[in-house]
Amino acid sequence: MDAKLLIGNLDLDAAGGKVFEVRSPITQAIVSRAPAASVADAAKAADAAAEAFPSWAQTSPNARRQMLLECAEMIERRNQEFCKAMTEETGAAASWGAFNVRLGAGMLREAACMTTQISGEVIPSDQPGCFAFSVREPAGVVLGIAPWNAPVILGARAVALPLACGNTVVLKSSEICPYTQYLLGDVFREAGLPAGVVNIVSNSPEQAGVIVEGLIAHGAVRRINFTGSTRVGRMVAEIAGRHLKPALLELGGKAPLIVLHDADLDEAVRAAAFGAFMHQGQICMSTERILVHESVATSFSERLSAKAASLRVGDPRESATQIGSIINLASGKRLDDLIQDAVSKGARVACGGERKNTIMQPTVLEDVIPSMKIYYEESFGPVVSVIRVPSEEEAIRIANDTEYGLTAAIFSADVSRALGVARQLRTGMCHINGATVHDEPQMPFGGTKASGYGRFGGRAGIEEFTQLRWMTIHTIPPHYPI
């Protein structure tokens, strides 16, 4: 699978023909090659986007809508191609690949709906004969930086609403799945988007920092959106701040799921297993901590362990596999270290804990306490901690005892009570009697604290990717004091 730079709707090699290789996390065989862009290559992509911007910004809302809808159709038509690329490059199970295609197409369809929702307002003026109003206009070139863990969903999300708002885009693909995200660019081209409206840049891992800095510094780039780790997000925010450019950051998480004493335990277990183990726990919203009232904790933990043990773990290339490969051996080593650290300090492995290369069993840890690394660190793997709590007040305290604030979930038969708990959690999102992993294209998606700032989705996203302008029309000559 050979990717290319996509600049001005042309497939290009990097300067000097430099490439980098991606190896399968399962077999370690080379599965794709991609251009290792230089800063000059990246600038060429931003230049192409800048050249395309005036025309695209003036394209009618319905024309933009139709092209975005066509992109959504084409992603779905090429479902098998996307799923194969995801499995080869990231070790994703087929079910995760198919979900990526469905939700990625949904991101584009929702963005298409937004093309006619970019509005302003009339504002009363104190000056006689002055008609004052605000309008939202495209910002310019948008830099999108997408990760590997949900490459179609998050690649599409980085591009869709900026396009709907009349911006042009440079998408910097992940070094882990460049071919998968190159396919997205190929879809946009095939759907008939004009040259330069969407550009794809790939880079070798060692060049990521200079490529990102070069793109943010480019004079045409006016907005940045980044989805990825908090560590890298801090760097992106710092560079964007130096250039006084707004950035939307969707970063890491340590999502708590609270199980109150009156919860439906079977439903809570189903949500916890899905939230903790879907895509091997490699989702920013993954359930990392389960805070269970002590009166039901034993029953809950037994049921969750049984559920985890029943999941089909193995080679993601086999259709029956539910839990596939983690992203690489380094991630596996880090997960082993987190588990061993916890066990050495008194935690108990209730289920799982074993790993063979990049295939890891779903793992449930009991008796996790603050002195353990996993209490605070995002595992980003199929490992979840069960923590017993004596009261909902203690559950709230522990849920908030983290630098992260992306999402949370609460299970209770008393919805009013659960809502009261939800109002006290410092997260950007919260779900009552549902899983922490929940994403819909029209929702204001984003977090607080070290989980980032800004919102993707719907009208909230329009505010991120447009410039608000105040304008006046004087219908009678104004009075001036001099």
C-alpha positions in Angstrom: 0.0 0.0 0.0 1.8 3.1 -1.2 0.5 6.5 -0.1 1.3 9.8 -1.8 1.2 13.5 -0.8 -2.1 14.9 -2.1 -1.5 18.5 -3.1 -3.8 20.4 -5.4 -5.5 17.1 -6.3 -2.2 15.7 -7.6 -0.4 12.6 -6.2 3.1 13.8 -5.4 6.3 12.3 -3.9 8.2 14.1 -1.2 11.2 16.2 -2.1 14.1 14.0 -3.0 11.7 11.0 -3.1 12.1 10.3 0.7 9.7 7.7 2.1 9.0 6.0 5.4 7.6 2.6 6.1 4.9 1.4 8.4 5.0 -2.1 9.9 2.1 -4.3 10.9 1.7 -4.4 14.7 0.7 -8.1 14.3 3.4 -9.5 12.0 6.0 -6.6 11.9 6.0 -6.9 8.1 6.1 -3.7 6.1 2.5 -3.0 5.1 2.6 0.6 3.7 5.0 3.2 2.5 4.4 7.0 2.5 6.2 10.1 1.4 8.3 11.7 4.2 7.4 15.3 3.5 9.8 18.2 4.0 8.8 21.6 5.4 8.8 22.8 1.8 6.4 20.1 0.8 4.1 21.0 3.7 4.3 24.7 2.7 3.3 23.7 -0.9 0.2 22.0 0.5 -0.7 25.1 2.5 -0.1 27.3 -0.6 -2.4 25.1 -2.6 -5.1 25.4 0.1 -4.6 29.2 0.2 -5.0 29.4 -3.6 -8.2 27.4 -3.5 -9.7 29.3 -0.6 -11.3 32.4 -2.3 -13.2 30.3 -4.7 -14.3 27.6 -2.2 -15.4 30.3 0.3 -17.7 31.7 -2.4 -19.1 28.3 -3.4 -22.8 28.2 -2.6 -23.9 26.3 0.6 -25.9 23.8 -1.4 -23.0 23.1 -3.7 -20.7 22.4 -0.7 -23.4 20.3 0.8 -23.8 18.1 -2.3 -20.0 17.5 -2.5 -19.8 16.5 1.2 -22.7 14.1 0.7 -21.0 12.6 -2.3 -17.8 12.1 -0.1 -19.9 10.3 2.5 -21.3 7.9 -0.1 -17.9 7.2 -1.5 -16.4 6.4 1.9 -19.1 3.8 2.4 -18.6 2.4 -1.1 -14.9 1.9 -0.3 -15.6 0.3 3.1 -13.5 -2.8 2.5 -10.6 -0.8 1.3 -10.6 1.4 4.4 -11.1 -1.6 6.7 -8.2 -3.5 5.2 -5.9 -0.5 5.5 -6.9 0.0 9.1 -6.3 -3.6 10.0 -2.9 -3.7 8.3 -1.6 -0.4 9.7 -3.2 -0.3 13.1 -4.3 -3.8 14.0 -7.9 -2.8 14.2 -10.6 -5.5 14.2 -13.0 -5.5 11.3 -15.8 -4.3 13.5 -13.8 -1.2 14.4 -13.0 -0.5 10.8 -16.6 -0.8 9.8 -17.7 1.5 12.6 -15.0 4.0 11.5 -16.5 4.0 8.0 -20.1 4.5 9.2 -19.3 7.3 11.7 -16.8 8.9 9.3 -19.5 9.1 6.7 -21.9 10.4 9.4 -19.4 13.2 10.1 -19.5 14.3 6.5 -23.3 14.1 6.3 -23.7 16.2 9.4 -21.3 18.7 8.1 -23.3 18.9 4.9 -26.3 19.8 7.0 -24.4 22.7 8.5 -23.7 24.5 5.3 -26.9 26.5 5.6 -26.7 27.0 9.4 -23.8 29.4 9.3 -25.7 32.5 10.4 -25.4 35.9 12.2 -27.7 38.3 13.9 -29.0 41.8 13.8 -27.8 43.9 16.8 -29.6 47.1 17.9 -27.4 50.1 17.5 -27.5 53.3 19.6 -26.7 55.4 16.5 -29.8 56.6 14.6 -29.9 55.2 11.1 -27.2 52.6 11.8 -28.1 49.0 10.8 -25.7 46.7 12.7 -25.3 43.0 12.3 -22.8 40.2 12.8 -21.8 37.5 10.2 -19.8 34.4 10.4 -17.3 34.0 7.5 -14.8 31.3 6.7 -11.5 31.7 8.6 -9.1 30.6 5.8 -6.9 27.5 5.6 -7.5 25.0 8.5 -4.8 22.6 9.6 -6.2 19.3 10.8 -3.9 16.9 12.7 -5.6 13.4 13.0 -4.4 10.4 15.1 -4.2 6.7 14.3 -6.7 5.1 16.7 -9.9 6.1 14.8 -8.3 7.2 11.5 -11.4 7.5 9.4 -13.7 9.1 12.0 -11.1 11.5 13.2 -9.6 12.2 9.8 -13.1 13.0 8.5 -13.9 15.1 11.6 -10.8 17.2 11.1 -11.9 18.1 7.6 -15.7 18.0 7.3 -17.0 21.0 9.3 -14.1 23.3 8.2 -15.1 22.5 4.6 -18.8 23.0 5.3 -17.9 26.5 6.7 -16.1 27.4 3.5 -12.5 26.8 4.6 -9.9 24.8 2.8 -7.9 22.2 4.6 -4.4 20.7 5.0 -4.7 17.3 6.8 -1.5 16.1 8.4 -1.9 12.3 8.5 -0.7 10.1 11.3 2.7 8.5 10.9 1.1 5.2 12.0 -1.6 5.1 9.3 -0.6 7.3 6.4 -2.2 5.1 3.8 -5.6 5.0 5.5 -5.7 8.7 5.7 -4.4 9.2 2.2 -7.5 7.2 1.1 -9.6 9.9 2.7 -8.0 12.5 0.5 -8.5 10.3 -2.5 -12.2 10.1 -1.7 -12.5 13.9 -1.6 -10.7 14.2 -4.9 -12.9 11.5 -6.4 -16.1 13.2 -5.1 -15.2 16.3 -7.2 -13.8 18.8 -4.7 -11.8 21.4 -6.5 -8.0 21.2 -6.5 -6.4 22.5 -3.3 -9.6 22.3 -1.2 -8.3 19.2 0.6 -4.6 18.4 0.8 -2.9 15.5 2.6 0.6 15.6 4.0 2.4 12.7 5.5 5.7 12.8 7.4 8.2 10.4 9.0 7.9 10.2 12.8 11.2 12.1 13.4 10.0 15.0 11.2 6.6 15.4 12.9 7.6 18.4 15.1 9.1 20.5 12.3 6.3 19.7 9.9 3.6 20.7 12.4 5.5 23.9 13.4 6.0 24.8 9.8 2.3 24.4 8.9 1.1 26.3 12.0 3.5 29.1 11.1 2.4 29.3 7.5 0.7 32.7 6.9 -2.4 31.2 5.2 -3.2 28.8 8.1 -5.8 30.5 10.4 -7.2 27.7 12.5 -5.7 24.4 13.9 -7.5 21.3 15.1 -5.6 18.5 16.8 -6.8 15.2 18.2 -4.2 13.1 20.1 -2.3 12.9 23.3 -2.2 15.6 25.9 1.6 15.6 25.7 1.6 16.5 22.0 -1.4 18.8 22.4 0.5 21.0 24.8 3.2 21.4 22.1 0.6 22.3 19.4 -1.1 24.8 21.8 2.2 26.4 22.6 3.2 26.8 18.9 -0.3 28.1 18.0 -0.2 30.5 20.8 3.1 32.0 19.6 1.5 32.7 16.3 -1.8 33.9 17.8 -3.8 31.3 16.0 -6.8 29.6 17.6 -6.5 25.8 18.2 -9.2 23.2 18.9 -7.6 20.4 21.1 -9.2 17.1 21.8 -6.7 15.2 24.0 -6.4 12.4 26.5 -8.8 11.1 29.1 -9.2 9.0 32.2 -12.9 8.4 32.0 -14.7 7.4 35.2 -17.9 5.2 35.2 -19.8 5.5 38.4 -22.0 2.6 39.5 -24.4 3.7 42.3 -26.0 1.2 44.7 -29.3 1.1 42.8 -27.8 0.6 39.3 -28.9 -2.1 36.9 -25.7 -4.1 37.2 -26.1 -6.1 34.0 -26.5 -2.9 32.0 -23.6 -1.3 33.8 -21.4 -4.3 33.0 -22.3 -4.2 29.4 -21.5 -0.5 29.2 -18.3 -0.9 31.2 -17.0 -3.8 29.0 -17.8 -1.9 25.8 -16.2 1.3 27.2 -13.1 -0.3 28.5 -12.3 -2.9 25.9 -13.7 -1.7 22.5 -10.8 -1.2 20.1 -8.5 -2.6 22.9 -9.2 0.5 25.1 -7.4 2.7 22.5 -10.1 5.4 22.5 -9.8 8.8 24.2 -13.3 8.2 25.8 -12.4 4.7 27.0 -13.6 3.7 30.5 -10.4 3.8 32.7 -11.9 3.8 36.2 -15.1 2.1 37.5 -16.2 3.6 40.8 -18.6 1.1 42.3 -20.6 1.5 45.5 -19.3 -1.0 48.0 -22.7 -2.7 48.5 -22.8 -4.0 44.9 -19.0 -4.0 44.1 -18.4 -7.8 44.5 -21.3 -8.7 42.3 -20.4 -6.1 39.7 -16.8 -7.1 39.6 -17.6 -10.8 39.2 -20.0 -10.0 36.3 -17.5 -7.7 34.6 -14.7 -10.3 34.9 -16.9 -12.9 33.4 -17.9 -10.6 30.6 -14.3 -9.7 29.9 -13.2 -13.4 29.8 -16.0 -14.1 27.3 -14.7 -11.7 24.7 -13.0 -13.2 21.6 -9.4 -12.0 21.6 -7.0 -12.7 18.7 -5.8 -11.8 15.3 -7.9 -8.9 14.0 -7.7 -10.3 10.5 -10.1 -13.0 11.6 -13.7 -11.9 11.3 -14.8 -13.4 14.7 -12.2 -11.4 16.6 -13.7 -8.8 19.0 -10.5 -7.7 20.7 -7.6 -7.3 18.3 -4.1 -5.9 18.5 -2.8 -3.0 20.5 -0.8 -0.6 18.4 2.7 -1.8 19.1 5.0 -3.7 21.4 6.0 -0.4 23.2 2.4 0.1 24.2 2.3 -3.5 25.5 5.4 -3.0 27.5 3.9 0.1 29.1 0.7 -1.7 29.9 2.7 -4.5 31.5 4.6 -2.0 33.6 1.4 -0.3 34.8 -0.1 -3.7 35.8 3.0 -4.9 37.5 3.3 -1.6 39.4 -0.2 -1.8 40.6 0.1 -5.5 41.7 3.4 -4.7 43.5 1.5 -2.1 45.5 -1.5 -4.3 46.4 -3.8 -4.4 43.4 -5.4 -7.7 42.4 -5.8 -8.9 38.8 -9.4 -10.1 38.7 -9.3 -11.1 35.0 -6.8 -11.0 32.2 -3.4 -9.5 32.5 -1.7 -11.7 29.9 -0.2 -10.5 26.7 1.3 -12.3 23.7 3.1 -9.8 21.5 0.5 -7.2 20.7 -2.5 -9.3 21.6 -3.6 -8.5 25.1 -6.3 -10.1 27.2 -9.0 -7.7 28.6 -7.8 -6.9 32.1 -9.7 -6.0 35.3 -7.8 -4.6 38.2 -9.2 -4.5 41.7 -8.1 -2.5 44.8 -6.4 0.3 42.8 -5.2 3.2 45.0 -3.6 6.6 44.4 0.0 5.4 44.9 -0.3 3.2 41.8 0.7 4.7 38.4 -2.5 3.5 36.8 -4.6 5.5 39.2 -3.7 8.7 37.4 -2.1 7.7 34.1 -4.1 7.0 31.0 -3.5 3.4 30.1 -4.8 3.6 26.5 -5.1 -0.2 26.5 -7.6 -2.9 27.5 -7.1 -2.4 31.2 -9.7 -1.0 33.6 -9.5 -0.3 37.4 -12.4 -1.2 39.7 -12.5 1.0 42.8 -14.9 0.5 45.6 -16.5 3.6 47.2 -18.7 4.0 50.3 -20.8 6.9 49.0 -21.7 8.9 45.9 -19.7 11.8 47.5 -16.6 9.7 47.5 -17.3 8.6 43.9 -17.5 12.2 42.8 -14.3 13.1 44.6 -12.3 10.2 43.0 -13.9 10.8 39.6 -12.6 14.4 39.7 -9.2 13.4 41.1 -7.5 13.5 37.7 -5.9 16.1 35.4 -8.3 14.9 32.6 -11.9 15.9 32.0 -13.2 14.5 28.8 -16.1 12.2 29.5 -17.9 10.2 32.3 -20.8 7.9 32.9 -23.2 7.2 35.7 -25.5 4.2 36.3 -28.4 4.6 38.6 -32.2 3.8 38.6 -32.8 7.3 40.0 -32.2 9.5 37.0 -32.6 12.7 39.0 -30.0 11.6 41.5 -27.7 10.6 38.7 -28.1 14.0 37.1 -27.2 15.6 40.4 -24.0 13.6 40.4 -23.3 14.5 36.7 -23.5 18.2 37.5 -20.6 17.8 39.9 -18.3 16.0 37.5 -15.7 18.2 35.8 -15.9 16.8 32.3 -16.9 18.1 28.9 -19.4 15.2 28.4 -21.3 12.9 30.7 -23.7 10.0 30.0 -26.3 8.6 32.4 -27.0 4.9 32.0 -24.8 4.8 29.0 -21.2 4.1 28.2 -18.3 6.6 28.4 -17.6 5.8 24.7 -20.3 7.8 22.8 -19.9 10.0 19.8 -22.4 11.5 17.5 -21.5 14.0 14.7 -24.0 16.6 15.7 -23.0 16.8 19.4 -20.6 19.4 20.9 -17.7 17.0 21.5 -14.8 18.0 23.7 -13.3 18.1 27.1 -12.0 20.3 29.9 -8.7 20.5 31.9 -5.9 18.4 30.3 -8.4 16.9 27.9 -8.3 20.0 25.8 -10.6 22.9 24.8 -13.0 23.8 22.0 -15.8 21.7 20.5 -16.2 19.6 17.4 -19.7 19.0 16.0 -22.9 20.9 15.1 -23.3 24.6 15.8 -20.6 24.5 18.4 -18.1 23.5 15.7 -19.2 26.3 13.4 -17.9 28.8 16.0 -14.5 27.1 15.9 -14.0 27.3 12.1 -15.5 30.7 11.3 -14.5 34.3 12.0 -17.2 36.5 13.6 -17.4 39.9 12.1 -19.4 43.0 13.1 -20.7 45.1 10.2 -22.8 48.3 9.9 -24.7 50.1 7.2 -25.4 53.8 7.9 -28.8 54.8 6.3 -28.4 58.4 7.3 -25.2 60.3 7.8 -23.8 59.8 11.3 -22.9 62.6 13.7 -19.1 63.1 14.4 -17.9 65.2 17.3 -15.1 66.8 15.2 
